[in-house]
Amino acid sequence: MFDLVPHGADTFVGTGPRYPWGGLYGGQIVAQALRAASSTVEPDLLVHSLRAYYIRRGDHAEPVRYEVDRIRNGRSFATRRVIARQAVGAILNLEASFQRSESSAEVWPTSMPDVPRPDELDESSWSDDFERCFVPEVATPRPAIGAGRMMAWIRVTAPLDGRDDLLHRCWLAYLSDDLPCDAVRRAHPDRVRLEATDDAFAASLDHSVWFHAPPRVDRWHLYDVTCLAYAGGRGLTLGHVFGIDGAHVATFAQEALVREPR
C-alpha cells in the first residue's frame, strides 16, 4: 500500500484495496500522502506532525496522484504540502513537518489507562492488514473531559522492518483514522438511533497527528479517543496512542461529520 510509484518531479501515484463500504479509507490517503512527502526530504528528517483536510470522497477503482510542494528546507526542520488528486479533482490536502533528531528533556504527563489487555478481548477488524480488539464500554474509564470514549488495541498483522521508522509512522497515521467517528456517535445524545440505522452519515473532515516517540505498529498499541464537542453535525475528537509498555507514542485529533438520519 505504501510502495508509491514516481510519476514525474515530486509526484507519486498510489493505489489501495477495495474496502467493504466502497470508496477509499481516509487513513489510507493520509498515510500515502505522508509517504509521498517523506520521499522528498533528507533521510535523517523524521515526521513529527501532520495535518490533513479531506476534500472529496475517493474512488477505490482509481489510483491517487500525490503532488508534493517543497515549502521549506531548514537546518532543523522541513515542511511539505501534498495535494492528493483523482479525476474528480483534489480529494485531500496535507501538510507535514519534519525534524532532525534533537536531544532534550522528556516529560510524559499522560499515562495509559488501566484496561484489559488484547489477549483478554475479542478481535473484530474489518481488514486482514491489522487486528483490532475493542475495550468493552463497561471496562472503559470515564474521561476527565469530553464523552463517548472509545478504546481499541490495534496492531498490523504482517511483521515490519523495525529499522523503517517511516513505514511504522505511516501505518500509525492510517490506523488513527479508525475510531474518531465511533467516538462521536457514542457521545451523541441520540446514540441509540444513530447506531441502529444505516442512514446516518459519517465522514472525516480533517485529521492531525503528532508523533512523540518511534512506534512499532506490528506490536499492540492502545488507541484511546474521546469526543470533546459536537455542534453543526461536527464532532471534535482527541486521541492518544500508547505502546503495550505504556509509552505515549502519539497524539491525534480529528473533526468528524456525523449527520443524524433524515
Sequence and secondary structure as in RCSB ss.txt:
>XXXX:A:sequence
MFDLVPHGADTFVGTGPRYPWGGLYGGQIVAQALRAASSTVEPDLLVHSLRAYYIRRGDHAEPVRYEVDRIRNGR
SFATRRVIARQAVGAILNLEASFQRSESSAEVWPTSMPDVPRPDELDESSWSDDFERCFVPEVATPRPAIGAGRM
MAWIRVTAPLDGRDDLLHRCWLAYLSDDLPCDAVRRAHPDRVRLEATDDAFAASLDHSVWFHAPPRVDRWHLYDV
TCLAYAGGRGLTLGHVFGIDGAHVATFAQEALVREPR
>XXXX:A:secstr
    EE STTEEEE     TTSS  HHHHHHHHHHHHHTTS TTEEEEEEEEEE S   TTS EEEEEEEEEE S
SEEEEEEEEEETTEEEEEEEEEEEE                 GGGS    SSTTEEEEE  GGGS   SS EEEE
EEEEEESS   TT HHHHHHHHHHHTTSSHHHHHHHHSTTHHHHHH S  EEEEEEEEEEE S   TTS EEEEE
EEEEEETTEEEEEEEEEETT  EEEEEEEEEEEE   
